[in-house]
Amino acid sequence: MFVVNVEGAILKDGKWLIIERGSELGHAAGTLSLVGGQVEDEGNKYDIIENTLKREILEEVGIEVKDNLKYVHSSSFLADDGCKVIDIVLLCEHKNGVPFRNSPKEVANIYWMSTEEVINHSKAPTWTKESIKRADLLLHKY
């Protein structure tokens, strides 16, 4: 059985919204990450991935993204606690709001970073770098 996680590659003015994960989190604490979270069992619903992502972004950093979400990629991994995870990344466009640490236990810091800054940052794990690279490639297709 897998946990399904969804993350948003949120773009505004050529920069990505990146968070530093809280030190109390069980997986990848203190690393740079996209904003997102786990899909919860909500019964029979349409657009569960998209709605989960919008909710998680609002809960964690207090902003809204536009409805034109685009699939970037998916991956699977074993979390630090041994849980099997499927992770889905969607390209998002900032709609409104100024990001803030709405969930301080989950979000230690918030940054707007260029693709190059994320790729070269020492706290960015390989999966965050890969997600940003792929989101950037997708962005330049449009």
N, C-alpha and C positions, 0 to 999 in steps of 0.2 A: 504494500500500500504506500502511496506517495502523499505528501503534503503538497498542495499547489500554492505557489507564491507568484505574485505579480509585481513588477516594478515599472516605474515610469522614467523614461529618459526625457526630462522636461527641459525645453529650450525656450530661452528668452534673449533677444538681442545678441544672438550668436554664442551664448554661454549656457552651460548645463547646470541645473540645480543638483548639487551634490551634498549629501549629508555625511557627517562623521557619526558612525553608530555609537550609541551610548555604551559606557564601560560595563554596565550591568547586564547587557544582552548576552544570551547564551551562545549565539553564533556570530563570529567575526566582529566582536566588540572592538571599538576603537578604529576600525577601518573606514575608508571612504566607500560610499554606497549610493545607489539610486534610491529614491523614496518608493516604498511599497509595503506589501504585507501578505498575509495568508488569506486565501479564499476560504470563507466559512460556509458551512452547510446552511443554505437559506431556502431549501426546498426547491421546487420547480420554478426556475427563474430564467429569463432571457438576459443576455449581455452581462452575465455574472462576473466575467473577468474585467470588463470595462468599468462596471459599477463598483466592484471591489477596489480597483485602482483609484478611482476618483475619491472614494470614501477614505482610503488610507492616506492619500495625499492631503486631503483636508484635515484629517485627524492628526497627522504628524507634523505638517508644516503650515497649515492654515491657508492654503491657496486653492484656487480652482483651475482646472485645465479645460481646454476646449474639447468638444465632442469628437473631433476628427482624429481619434487615436489610430495609430498605424502599427501593425505588427513588426517587430524588429527581429527577434529570435527567441528560441527556447533552449533550455539546457537542463540537465539533471545533475544532482550532486548529493553527497552525503554531508549533512550538517554536523557541526561539532558535537552535537548530542547523539549522533548516530541515526537520526531521522533521514529518510530518503525524501528528496525534494525535487519537484519539477518547477523550474523558474521560467516565467514568461515575461519578456520585456516589450513594452509598447512605447513608441515615440509619441510625446505629448507636447502640445503648445500651451504656454502659459496664457490663462484667460484674465484672471484678476487676483489681486491680493499681494501683499508683501510677505514673503515667507518668514516664519518665526518658529521657535522651538515650542510648538504646541504640545508636544509629548517629550519633555526633557529626559525621561528615562530611556527613550528610544533614540533621541537625537541630541548628540553632544554639541554639534556645531553645524552651521549651514553655510555653503559657499556657492557662488556662481563662478564656474570655471570653464575655460576653453577646452577643446578636445586635447590639445597639446599639454595643458596643465594637468589634466586628469591622467593622461598616459605617463607623464613623467613624475607624478607624485609618489613619494615613498610609502604613503599610507593607502594607496589604491591597489587592491588585490587584482590578480589577473582577470577575474570574472568581471569586475567593474570596468577595467580597461577595455576588455573585449566588447562589452555591451555598448560603451561609448563609441568605440571604433565602428561598430556595426550600425549604430544609430546615425552617426555622422555620414557613413556611406549612403544609407537610405535617404537621409535629408538631401544629399546632393543629387539624388535621382529625380527629385521634384523641382 
